[in-house]
Amino acid sequence: MNDFSRRDFLKKTAATAGLLYIVPSHAVSGLGHRAPSDKLNIAGIGVGSKGHVNLRNMKTENIVALADIDWNYAKGCFESFPAAKRYYDFRTMFDEMAASIDAVVIATPDHTHTTAALAAMQLGKHVYVQKPLTHAVYESRLLLEASRRYKVVTQMGNEGHSSASVSEVCEWLWSGAIGDVTHVDAWTDRPIWPQGLSRPTQDMGVPDHIKWDLFIGPAPLRPYHSAYHPWNWRGWWDFGTGALGDMACHVLDVVFSAMKLGHPTAVSASSTAFNTESAPQASIIHYEFPARPKEGKVNMPALTVTWYDGGLTPKRPAELTDNQEFGEGKNGIIFHGSKGIIICGNYGGSYKLLPESKFKNAPKRLRRVETSHEMDFVRACKEAPNVKDMPLSNFEYAGPLNEMVVMGNLAVRLKSLEKKLLWDGDNMRITNLSDSDEIRVPNGIPDTKPNTVKLNAKQAAEEYIRPTYHNGWALKVT
């Protein structure tokens, strides 16, 4: 921005009497001095639940705008930040307040993460996006590429990735404490919301406080029902990603980080019943990864990762005594090495190295976050464009992690093929589907014929990988 345009901008700002207009910190610092208290101007999109938590953890900053499709559900956040301007539609918020915003926190249902995040990045805004980063594989790749193009600071909301335990487990493994790892088991008790359901048939009518068209966003239109909003959208394919998408960005985070994973080469799955509408109540997913370069003192041979959800778990290791906890609470991970095992919970929490005689100091190699996941994001935004250390779950890391996570749902949704799916990660496609392959899925829409839907497997896979956007919400990639 040249000097004339800066002066013009400030004149227009001064002339806007009676309107909320906060000069963004980057504009003020560009004039040669710092913003008041050097605070970041942050907007929230989807603030009724987790978005409210994230913004509370950034409360030292200026929370200038809040957008949510349900103002009753968002009431607590509105009350926490009474000075913030309120919107139903984040697009209107950007139209009116883009010049006043530095960063955006996005915690909408999964299917609208990408539209909101891409729009923010195209405006040059830093973005913090709740996990799972996106609803589909292609969207993860798109947001990664956008973060590079627009040179913004990014962070996925898998907050435990900034904990010391992730670094400690990585360092233990890389020190060779349990030798080379060839298999990992991981599990969660989720879902704790309904799954495996058919579409509701009751006509409830849309409550006055909900903008249902904005909730639907790019998904196919359907009538409002309280089975979808709030919170239980997680179990519906059109809006969420089931237990896998909800929890694996937490549970598999330390696995992805420690094992230096990228694209799997194959995936397969088994599960309880599901249908065209809703994810299964329980599933087991097998990921296969190729050998990777040596890290520290350990080789990285070919690896299998097995995911369990819905209360399913792997066999309890013989190395655990009767009084030792199996994982951490309802979630757990077991690294099976050639010399022992490491068992832990989310983000490496409560880790145990067995046999305990292997427990020796591991060299410290990784940066520790001294504040919080959210405030590390704030720090990096304030340092931009000369960021010393990017947030640990920036999209260079979170994008590939999320791709791996959500592609597991491909194996679930295509499981009637009864074969291992071979995955070309670079091109985001399954390579062993023939033109004649068909999948059969129970129809989740009651009283609709046929009872079982037959789909061409190639076409279905492409839709799951790169979904169609409806209702005028097509992604505008510039």
N, C-alpha and C positions, 0 to 999 in steps of 0.2 A: 504494500500500500504506500503510495507516494505522499509527500507532505500535504499537497492540496487536498487529496481525498481524505486524509486524516482530519484536517480542519473542517471539511465539509461534513464528515461523519459526526463530529462533535457538535457542530451547529445544529444539525438535524436532531441530535439527542437532546440538546438543551431546549429545542422548540417543542418537544413532545411532552407538554405539561399534562400532569394528571395520569400518565401511563406508567406502568412498571417498566423501567428500562435500565438495566444494569450493564455498564460497560464491561465486556469480557476482559479477563486478566491479560490475554495475549494482546488486545488492542491497547490497553493502558501501558503495558511494559514496552510495547513498540514505540511509545512516545518518549521513552527514556526514563521512566520511573515505574515503580511497582504498584500493583493493584492494592486497594485498601486491605490491610492485614494479609496481603498475598493470598487471598482466598480464591478458590476455583468456583466458577459458576456452573452448577450441576442441575440437569433436568432428569426427572424420573419418568419412565414409561412402564406402566404395570406396577402399581405401588400398593396394592391391597394386602400383600403378604410378604414374600421374600424381598421384593423391591423396597418395602418399608424398612426391613432389617438392614439392608445394604445402605440405604440413605442415612439411617440412624448412626451407622458406623462411619459416616462421612459428615457428621453434623457440625464439625468445625468449619465446613465450607459454606458457601452460599447456595442453598437449595432454592432455585429461582422459578422452577416450573414443574408441574406434576400432571401427568396424563393417565387416565384410567377409564375403562368403559363402564365401570360400576362405581359411582360416587359413594354409595353406601358402604361397599366393601373397602373402599379407599379412605373412609372417614378418619381412621386412626392416623394415617399418614398426613392427611390434610391438616389435622389438628396439631401434629408434631411440627409442621412447617407452615404456619398460617400466612406468612408473607408470600409464599409461592403462588404463582398464577395457576389456575386450574383449567384443565382441558379434558374433553372426552377423546378427541382424535389427535394423535401425536403429529399427524401431518399439518393440522391447523397450528399446533404449537410451533412447529418448525417454520411455517410461513410467517408467523407473527413475531417469533422471538429468537430466530437463528443467530442474529447478531449479538445476542445477550448470553449465549450458552457456550461454555468451553467443553463440557463433557456430559455424557448421557449414560444413565443406568437403566438397563432394559431387563425386566423380569415379567414379561407377558407369558401366556401359554406358548409352548414350544413352536407352534406353527407360524407365529408372527415375529419370532426373534429376528429372522433374516431381513424382513422388510424394514423393520425399525432400525436395525443396526446398519444396513447398507445406506439407508437414507441419511442417517447421522454421519457416517464416514464420508459420504459424498459432499456433505456440508463442511467437512474438515473437523468434525467433532471427535474427541476421544470417546471410546465406548467400553463400558463394563457390561457384559452380557451374562445373564444367569446360565447355569448348566441345565440341560445339555445345550451346547452352543447353538445347535440348529436341529431342525426336525428331520433333515435328510442329508445324505452324503454330499451331494453336489453343493448344497448351501454352505457346508463347512469349507469346502474348497473356495467357493466364491468369496466368503468373508475373509479368508486368509489372503487371497489375491487383492482384495479391496484394501486391506490394512497396509499392504505394501505400496499400492498405488497412491493412496491418500496420505501415507506417512503419519498415521495417527497412533496414539498409545492405545493398547487393547488389553483386556483382561477377561477371562471367563470366570464365572462365579463358583468355581470349585474351591472354596475358601481354604480347605485344609492343605492345598498344595503349597501354601506359604508357611506351613508349620514345620518346626525343626525335625519332627519324626520322619517326614518324607526324606529329607536330606540324610538323616542318620541311617535309615534302612538302605538307601542307595549306597552310601559309603561302606556299610557292612558288607553288602553283596559284592561291590567292586574290589574290596580288600581280599576277596577270596575266602571269606570266613566259612562258607558252606560249599565251596567249589563251584563247578559249572552247573547252571540251572537249565533243566530241559523241560520242566513242567511247572505250571502254576495253577492252583485252584483259587477261585474267588466266589464269594456268595453274599447274598442279602436276604433279609426276611421280607422285603417289599415284594408285591404291592401291599400297602395298607389302605388302599382305596379300591373300589370295585373294578374288576376286569372280567373279560369273557362274557360281556353282556350283549344283549340285542338292543337295537335302537328303541327308545321309548316311543309309545304311540299316543300318550296323553297330550292333549293340546292345552298347555298351561297359560299361554299368553305371555307376552314379554312384560316384566315389571317396568314401571315408569323410570326407575333409576338405572336401568341397564340399556346401553346402546348395543343391541344384539348384532346388528350388521357389522359393527366394528369388532366385536368378539369373533365373528365368523371370518372376517378378513379374507384371506386368499383361499380358504377352504370351500368346498361345495356347500351351497345353502342347505340349511335344515332348520326346522322350527326350534325355538327356545325350549329348553327343559332344564330343571334344576339338577339333573343327573350330570350335566356338563360343567356348570359354573355355580359356585366357585370351586376350585381345587380338584374336583374329580375328573376334569378334562384329561388328566394324565393317562387314563386307561383307554381313551378313544383314539383310534388310529389317525383321524383327521386333525386332531389337536395336540396329542401327546405322543410319547414314545415308550409308554409302558414302564415296567419296573427297570428294564435294562437301561433305557435312556435316562430315567430319573436318577438312578443310583450308581451306574457304572462309571460316570465321570468322577465320582467320589472313590468308589472301591478300587477300580482298575487304575486310578491315577498313579499310585506308587509303582504298580506293575509296569505301566507304560514308560514311566520315567527311569526306573532302575534297570529294566531290561532293554532300554534303548530301542523301543519298538517303532515301527512305521506301519506300512500297509501289511495286513495279513495276506497270505497267498491262498488260503482256503478257509471256508467256514461251513459248519453244519449245525443242525439243531434238532431237538425234540421238545415237546411241550404238551401241556394240557390243552383242552379244546379252546379254540378262538374262532372268530368269524370275520366277515368283511368290515365290521364296525369296531371291534374291541380286541385288545391284546389278551394273551392267555394269562391265567392265574399263576402259572409256574412254567419255567422253561430251563433247559440246559443248552448252552451254546458252546461249541468247540471252535476256537480260533487256532490257525496254524501260521507260524511265522518262520521265515528263512533265517539262516545263520547271519549274525551281524559282526562287525569288527570287534576285536578284543577291547575290553574296557578295564583299565586298571590291571589287576592281577588275574582277571578271569576271562576265559573264552566266552563267547556268546553263540553257542550252537543253536541249531534249529529248536524251536520252542513251541509247545502247545499251551494254550490258556483255556481253561474250562470255567465257564460262568454258570452259576446256579442262582435261581431266584424263586420266590414264592414259598419259602420254607425248606426247599431242597438244599442239601449240603453234601460236600464230599465226605469220605470216610475219615473219622477222627484219627489223627496220626498216632501211631504206637508210641512215639517219643513223649507224648504228653502224659503226665501223671493224672490221677483222678481229680486232684484239686486244682489243676491248671485250666484256665479259661480257654475255650476253643474259639479263637478270634477275639472280637471285642464287641460285646453286646450281641446284636443281631447280624453283624457283618463280619467278614473275615477274609484273610488271604493266607495261603501257604505257598512259599517258594520251596520247591523240591530240588535240593542240590546234590551233587555227587559226594559231599562230605557231611551233610546235615540238612536241616530245614530252618527257615525263618517263618514264624507264624505271627500275624499281626491283624489289626483292624483297619478301618478307614485311614488313609494317609499314613500308614505305618504305625498307627497308635498302639500302645501296649505291646510292642514287639518283644518276641522271645526268640533267642537263637538256641537251637537244640542240636546236639548235646551242649549243655551249658559250658563245658570245658572249652568250647570254641570262642567264647566271649572274650575277646581281647580288643584293645583300642583300635579303632579304624581311623585312618588319616582323614582330617576334615578337608573337603574339597569344594563344597558348594556354599553359595551365599545364603545367609540366614536373614529372614525378614524380621526387622526389629519392631515393627508396628503391627499392622494387620493386613490382610489381603486387600481390603478396600483402600486403606491409607497408603499402601505401597503403590497402588494405582494412582492415587491422588498425587503422590510424590513425583511419579514419572510424568504425569501430565504437566506439572509445574516446571519440570526440567526441560520439557519438549521445546524445540526440536533436538536439543543436545542432551539426550537422556543417557545418564551414566550406566544404569542397569534397568533394563525393561522389566515390567512385572513378570513374575515367574510363570504365570499361566497366560501369557500373551498369545495371540492367535498363531504364531509360529509353532508353539507347542500345543495349544488347545485345539487348533484346527485338525491336525492329524489324529490327536487323541479322540476327538469327537467323531471323526470319520469312522475310526475303528469301532467305537461304541455303537453308533446307530446302524452300521452295516450289519451288526448281529441280528437286527430285526429282519433283514433280507432273508436270512436262513430260516427264521421262524415262519415268515409269511410264505416262503416257497417250500416249506418242508414236505408238502405232499409229493414233491418230485422224488423224495427218498434217495437223495444223492448229495455228496459233498459238492459245494459250489466253489469253483475255482475263480479267484479274484485277481483282476488286473487293476491294481490300485492307481497306477499313473493315469489310466484312462477311465477309471471308475466304472468298470463293467464286469459282468460275469462271463467268463469265456467258454463255458461248457454247456450252454443252452442251445438246443436246436430249434429250428423254426416250428417243429411239430410238438415241442414240449408244452404240456398243459398242466395247470394247477387247478385244484378243486378246493374251494373254500365255502364253508357253510354261510348261507345268506343271513346276515345279522339284522335284516329289516323284516319284521314280522309280517306274515300274510302276503309276502311277495314271492312269486314264482320265478324261477325254480328255487327249491330249498337249498340247493348247492350250486354255487356259481362256478362256471368253468372259464378260466382266463388263459390266454396265451402267455406262457411264462416269460418270454423275452419282453413283451410289451408291459406286463405287470412289473417286472424287475426295473425297467426303465422309469416307470412312473414312481416306484418306491425310491429310486435313487435320485431322480430329478423330477419332482412333482409338478403337475400343472397348477398354475395360479389362476384363480377364478375371480369374478366380480370386479374386474378392473384393477386388481392388485398385482398385475404382472411386474416382475422385477425390472427396474430400469438400470441396466448396467452401462455406465458411461466410461 
